[in-house]
Amino acid sequence: PQTAAPARLVYMSPAASGGRLDLEAQVLKDFNQSRPKGDVVVDVAAGPGGWGGLREKFIVSAAGGQPVAIVQNGWGGWMDLAEGGSIVELTPYFKRDRIDPRIFLSEAINEYSDGAKIWALPTSLSVDAIAYNIDLFDKAGLKPPPIDPNDKTWTMEKFLEYARLLTKLPDQVGFGGSIAGDNSGGMTEGTHFGQGPWDDAKKQSQFNTEGMRKGLQYWLDLLVKHHVQPMSDEAAALRGGMSGNLFLTGKVGMQVFYSQTDRLPFRWGLATLPYSGPPGSKNISGRIFAHALHMGQVKEKEAVWEVFKWLTKPENGGRFVITAGHATSPIIKGGSDIAQKAHLDRTGVDARAYVQVAQHAKIAGWGMEKYANWPKVDQELRTPYTDFRAGKMSVGEYTERAARIVNEQLLPKTR
């Protein structure tokens, strides 16, 4: 009997070339080889080299009648893709094959859900944690900050105390200035005091709340009032011509970190984020962002689902995490093991703090980023937020303005 031709699928990478593309190709080659009958073959296609371009290319391909089978979402918003019909809802596949979505962190699933409908398969997590310079801590006689977010001693007050003791300008600074991996309009700053920027159930901004005001003022005070963060000219002097994250200079005591790096010429570690929320509340400082795979509107949907099912296994999905440069998987049980070891091998640093924070923090924007209008809102928040940080606007004025922008522009108006 004649053997049926294999279902050939295209995975469009965000990378145009280089290490990421090679790593993705290797993982998906192993998927191809896992099919004994060769019935499903995934080809990796180079992308445009950026998330915005990848999103656009995916949409244009679908509109032109040549949809891409699999695309990785690292840009955020997707609800317009679901409404426009260019991606496939995955809920029926989960239910039919009895794959419990609870194998993933709930926040990772929530990021790509609309009510009970799931629209993507989470693959890796960008997570905020505190990188700290062990050499500088030892010189200052400071105890390393904890890894466990449940440690109640690691407060915003303690963070400020440490930052003061580590600041010796112009040669050294306590805090490098990065507040979060995604902090549009200061939306992550209130999380350290128990408050996020958005209530997705009520579809209402939470910018104009006491927790957000407290957070925004705290992070501004680090720069202006306490001066434990360098001004722009001081940061330039500390860099000495070096580019990239200021922490890499070895002259910064603490910095928010959310990605891998190579080995550094000084000792450093990763800790959880400080928290001073309401008494008894859970540490929700920072944010996570889940990268995920969308299924395009191709004829070979069942074949695409076979790829997705393969990636729900920790030994497979855990490897895909490394392609994104992350150290944390959305798969709860065993998913992060491979990426954690890779981080330790590459940097010499234990990355358990990322996994711990991921179990506590909410998704970036607390649900705002999935909406089609988010890029517009993001743009509208930039000028007033810059004015607030420059002292041209009070925290009360800014939060009122930010709440109005979000409430008026994020969701389409219905008559």
Summary of the structure (lengths in Angstrom):
residues: 415
radius of gyration: 22.1
end to end distance: 60.4
largest distance: 79.0
contacts: 1391
relative contact order: 0.18
helix: 43%
strand: 16%
